[in-house]
Each structure stands twice: as C-alpha cells, then as structure tokens.
Amino acid sequence: MTCDLTWLLHTCKITCMSIKNIALKLEVYEKLSRLRGESESFSKAIDRLLREVQTTHTGSDILERLSSFASLTREDADIMLGVVNEDRQAESWEKSDLP
C-alpha cells in the first residue's frame, strides 16, 4: 500500500484549521464577549468586527450616517459661520489662503 503524500498534504491544507493563541486584557475579553453573537465563536466575532471597521468609513457610509441627522437650522449655520469668520480675523500670520 502506497501513500500519496501530495494528496494527503492537500487534504490537510483544506480541512485543517490553523490555531493561534492570543492574550487579551480582561476588560478587552469582556467587551468582546458582550459584542459576539450568542452562538458566535470569538474568532468569528473578531472577523465580523474587523470587516465592519474596514467597511464603515467609505464616503457613502459617512453620507448615509449624516443623512440620519437633522438638518442645521439657519440660525445655527449663521452662528457657526460667525465663529469661523472671527477665527479668520484673529489669524496672526500674514498670508492666508482663506477667502
């Protein structure tokens, strides 16, 4: 009986999962424990959270989040513009690219 080592290694590569141990502070472990789903492993929870972080900072996501806020009132916009103008007038450098 001969053993096809290539087939065996290929099978192991597909079916065997690498495992790494990591150290977490207790408070980090507790936060992660609360964030993971009821039947979700810590590995799957970390993977899901990383995907969420990587995809929540697109321009589209920012615009979508901004659209959920109430519009600025004209009065608030005028107050903000007044503060900006005061700051521009108080600038101490000679040249400025601000209009």
trRosetta pair geometry for C-beta under 8 A, 3 or more apart (Angstrom, degrees):
i j d omega theta_ij theta_ji phi_ij phi_ji
3 8 6.5 8 170 -32 102 140
4 7 4.1 41 108 16 116 116
4 8 6.5 156 92 -17 63 87
5 8 5.5 -57 -146 39 34 114
5 9 6.2 32 158 -18 69 106
6 9 6.0 -56 -146 38 28 107
6 10 6.2 27 155 -18 63 109
7 10 5.7 -57 -147 38 29 112
7 11 6.2 31 155 -20 65 107
8 11 5.8 -54 -148 35 28 111
8 12 6.4 26 154 -17 63 107
9 12 5.7 -54 -146 37 32 111
9 13 6.3 37 153 -25 65 104
10 13 5.7 -51 -149 31 30 114
10 14 6.7 24 154 -14 63 106
11 14 6.0 -61 -153 38 31 107
11 15 6.0 -5 164 9 69 116
12 15 6.4 -72 -132 53 27 89
12 16 4.8 8 -179 -8 72 126
13 16 6.8 -33 -92 40 14 98
24 28 4.5 -128 -177 88 103 116
24 29 4.5 130 105 -59 128 87
24 32 7.2 -55 -164 10 162 140
25 28 4.6 89 57 6 83 106
25 29 7.0 -150 91 -7 41 87
26 29 5.6 -54 -149 36 33 114
26 30 6.3 32 154 -20 66 105
27 30 5.6 -51 -145 36 34 112
27 31 6.4 37 154 -20 64 103
28 31 5.7 -51 -148 35 32 111
28 32 6.3 30 154 -15 65 108
29 32 5.8 -59 -148 40 28 110
29 33 6.1 34 152 -25 64 108
30 33 5.5 -51 -145 33 30 117
30 34 6.6 29 155 -17 63 103
31 34 5.9 -59 -154 36 31 108
31 35 6.3 22 153 -15 66 113
32 35 5.6 -61 -143 41 33 109
32 36 6.3 34 160 -29 68 105
32 42 6.4 50 145 -140 126 95
32 45 6.3 120 -176 116 90 136
32 46 7.2 -1 -145 -73 126 84
33 36 6.3 -51 -145 24 26 108
33 42 7.9 -31 -86 -98 62 100
35 45 6.2 123 103 -174 91 122
35 49 6.6 42 140 -80 139 130
36 40 4.5 -148 178 85 93 115
36 41 7.6 -99 -166 99 140 16
36 42 6.4 -75 -78 -101 157 49
36 44 7.6 99 -146 81 109 84
36 45 3.4 -58 -105 -91 100 147
37 40 3.4 91 51 -15 92 122
37 44 7.9 -49 34 105 109 118
37 45 6.9 -168 12 -90 72 96
40 44 4.9 -126 -167 87 88 118
40 45 5.0 106 132 -62 123 90
40 48 7.4 -42 -161 2 143 143
41 44 4.6 92 54 10 83 100
41 45 6.9 -144 94 -7 43 87
42 45 5.5 -54 -145 37 33 114
42 46 6.3 33 156 -19 67 104
43 46 6.0 -54 -149 35 28 108
43 47 6.4 28 153 -17 62 109
44 47 5.5 -54 -145 39 33 114
44 48 6.2 35 155 -20 66 106
45 48 5.8 -54 -147 37 29 111
45 49 6.2 27 156 -17 64 109
46 49 5.8 -57 -145 39 29 110
46 50 6.3 30 156 -19 64 107
47 50 5.9 -56 -148 36 27 110
47 51 6.5 28 154 -19 62 105
48 51 5.8 -56 -151 35 31 111
48 52 6.4 31 152 -20 65 105
49 52 5.6 -52 -148 34 33 114
49 53 6.4 33 154 -19 65 104
50 53 5.7 -53 -147 36 33 111
50 54 6.2 29 156 -18 65 109
51 54 5.8 -60 -146 39 30 110
51 55 6.2 4 163 -2 66 116
52 55 6.4 -76 -144 46 24 95
52 56 5.9 22 166 -31 67 118
53 56 6.3 -57 -132 25 24 109
53 57 7.8 12 173 -16 53 108
54 57 7.9 -81 -174 24 22 101
55 58 6.8 -21 -172 -16 55 110
55 61 7.2 137 145 -57 65 147
56 61 5.3 -177 -163 171 46 159
57 61 6.5 -50 -54 67 6 136
57 62 7.2 33 -158 -52 44 101
58 61 4.7 98 54 5 78 102
58 62 7.1 -144 94 -5 42 86
59 62 5.7 -55 -148 36 33 111
59 63 6.3 31 155 -16 67 106
60 63 5.9 -55 -147 38 30 109
60 64 6.2 32 153 -21 64 107
61 64 5.6 -54 -147 35 30 113
61 65 6.4 28 155 -16 65 105
62 65 5.9 -56 -150 38 30 108
62 66 6.2 29 153 -19 65 108
63 66 5.6 -54 -143 38 32 112
63 67 6.3 36 156 -26 65 104
64 67 5.9 -52 -150 28 29 112
64 68 7.3 31 150 -23 58 100
65 68 6.0 -54 -163 23 37 112
65 69 7.8 36 145 -20 63 98
66 69 5.9 -51 -164 22 46 111
72 76 4.9 -127 -169 85 89 119
72 77 4.9 103 131 -60 126 93
72 80 7.7 -43 -162 3 145 140
73 76 4.6 94 55 7 83 101
73 77 6.9 -147 92 -5 43 86
74 77 5.6 -55 -147 38 32 113
74 78 6.3 34 153 -21 66 105
75 78 5.8 -55 -150 35 29 111
75 79 6.5 31 151 -20 63 104
76 79 5.6 -52 -149 34 34 113
76 80 6.4 33 153 -18 66 105
77 80 5.8 -54 -149 37 31 111
77 81 6.3 32 153 -19 65 107
78 81 5.6 -54 -145 38 31 112
78 82 6.4 38 152 -24 63 104
79 82 5.7 -53 -153 32 30 115
79 83 6.7 30 151 -18 63 102
80 83 5.8 -53 -153 33 34 111
80 84 6.5 33 150 -17 66 105
81 84 5.6 -52 -148 37 35 113
81 85 6.3 34 154 -18 67 106
82 85 5.7 -56 -146 38 30 110
82 86 6.3 33 155 -20 65 105
83 86 5.7 -52 -148 35 31 113
83 87 6.4 30 154 -18 64 106
84 87 5.8 -57 -152 37 30 111
84 88 6.4 32 152 -21 65 105
85 88 5.6 -52 -147 34 34 113
85 89 6.5 32 155 -18 65 105
86 89 5.9 -58 -151 37 30 109
86 90 6.3 22 154 -15 65 112
87 90 5.7 -63 -146 40 31 108
87 91 7.3 60 150 -52 61 81
88 91 5.9 -23 -166 -18 37 114
88 96 7.4 143 -156 146 87 162
88 98 5.4 -135 -129 119 117 147
91 96 5.8 54 119 -74 164 143
91 98 7.8 156 -34 37 158 135
93 96 6.4 125 85 -66 102 86
